[in-house]
Every structure is written in structure tokens, then in C-alpha cells.
């Protein structure tokens, strides 16, 4: 019997023009035993709003929970789950997209639209902060736009507060990349940072992810440490395939990472708690009236110092 699986990190055509639709992914997921899905597109909750999904919904036998990957200042990424897509998170993302569109309209007017320049793809690339767009003459011209757009992204603290104010749960995405690229594999510094995030109200860590499937001693040591620190600091655990493109079918991609998706499913005790009463689970962050008012009138943060 196939072990049940959960995939809480999937990108669709809302993130990349050459990605599958959500309907296509749900159909393939059902064929390989993925019971719980979350579509975590970059800086958008449009899918859930268009289909009027609030926090979660069953599609056949598959549970789909609201998800998003927020690109924060300093290139940090925070995953949000089980939120109300019409809550303050919608205000934040609406403001981000308005600012982005304003910047692009201002600066793209100076570019000759020849050579097959795809404006829709440029918007997607800016939305997800894909460095691939910064190449050639267009990339050089838009460098200032890129830097200016980055200043409108939320800080990690703001992202956590916005998700919480929208009755959702926040998770640090790609912890191994943070440990490797930011803290240079310093376990002590990584632990201290996770303690700070815990105090800010972060709910969980994305423990299971493709990069941690490598049969490498150092990587497996980090995975063991991450599982241990998640338990020690009382973090919830998530995981996912981080599926992006049409290069291979979702069923094939997810099949390659069936182990981490099965491990993710085994850690999803928190989903039931969320489904029964999400606000009771959200007690870590002090939601003072001043704090809540600040996130509700979100207009883009002051550019912070990168941690």
C-alpha cells in the first residue's frame, strides 16, 4: 500500500508562465497518493480568491490548504498556510503589485520592445525576484527598478505579522539555504536566528525539501539537526517538493521525492488543529491594537539591514 503524502510547496502558472495549472497538478497528485496540497505561488493568493477558498477546501479526496511564498527583504522567504486570502495579506500583496506595476510602467517605457521581449514574463520575474531577468541590456536598464522594487517587500517580521493577522501560520522556507548561504554553516548562529524568529511569532520550519534528499553526510547531519531543533523550539514542521516547471510532469517530480512527502504527511498533526480553530493555535505573537493597525495600513516597510 502506498504511503500517504503531503506536498506543501508547489508553484503553478501563477508563479511561472511555463508551469502547470493547479487543476492539472491536483489531478496528478491524486494519482500518486498525495493527500494534502498547498500551492505556494510567489506573492499572490489570486488562486484562492478566484475560487473562494478560505483557509482550506477539499477537491475530491485531496485537501488543499491556502498557501503563499512571500519574498521578503534581503531575499528571505516565508511560507504562509491556512490563512484567510481576503485578510490583511491581500492588502499587503495588493500594495506590492501596485508598486511593482507603477515602477515597471515608468521604466519599461524607455525600452524598445523588440526581440520578443515578454512583458508578462518580466512582471513574473520581478514578482518572484528571479535574477534571470537581470541580463543583457534590459537587465542593465532595469537594475535600478529592481533595487527599488526590493525596498517595497515586507521584512520577515512584517511577513510573520501579516500572516498571523490573516489567521494563518508562518514557516521559514528553505532553512538549509539560510544555514549554508547566510550563516556559512554555523549551527550556533543559525540556532540563535531561529530563536529570534520564534520570538517574532514564526510558527514552523520547512524541514523536508528536495535539497535535503542528497545522500551527503553533511546534508544529512543538517537534516537531523533541523528535526531536532524544530522539536526543541516547538516549531511546527512542513515540507514539499518545490515543484516549478513543465519540464517533467508533477507526478514524476513528486515521485522522486516521495520520501520527504511521506515524512511531511506524518508531521501534519497541526492541520487538524488549524481546521478546527485556526485562531486558537495562533497565540505566540502579541497582537496589540497598534501592531495590528500597522499591518492593516501596510504601505511598504523602510528598507532594513539584511540579517
PyMOL commands that set and color helices and strands:
alter all, ss='L'
color gray80, all
select helices_A, chain A and resi 22-31+46-50+73-75+88-108+119-128+131-133+136-141+143-150+156-165+175-182+187-200+210-213+217-232+250-256+258-266+269-281+289-296
alter helices_A, ss='H'
color red, helices_A
select strands_A, chain A and resi 5-10+34-39+56-59+62-65+67-71+77-81+169-172+204-208+236-239
alter strands_A, ss='S'
color yellow, strands_A
deselect
rebuild
show_as cartoon
